[in-house]
């Protein structure tokens, strides 16, 4: 969750990140195995009211969304 928070803090308001960016920040070259944990962390942050997960600009449930998603600060 910390890497998602850090990446979003470095972006302008309303800008998004991909879960893969957080996975890469934590795992370096071995980031692919961290994609599901990154999505899980995004889900936890949604539950805390900190972020929204979007797909094609629409807010989605990251636990059921298929394919690429983006994470943005809520607000």
C-alpha positions, 0 to 999 in steps of 0.5 A: 500500500505504501508504494501506491500512496507514494506514487500517487503523492508524486502525481498531480491531483486526478492523475492515475497510476497502474498497479504495475508501477507499484509492483515494479517499485517493490519488486524491481525485475521480478515485479510480475508476481506482485501484480495481484498483491498490488491489485489487492493493496488497491482494493484495501485502499478503496476500502479505506476511502483513499483511492478509486480504481478505474477502467476506461475512465469508469470506477470499477471493483478491482476484485472483479475487473478483468484487464488493465485498471488504473488507480487514482486518489479519491476526491 
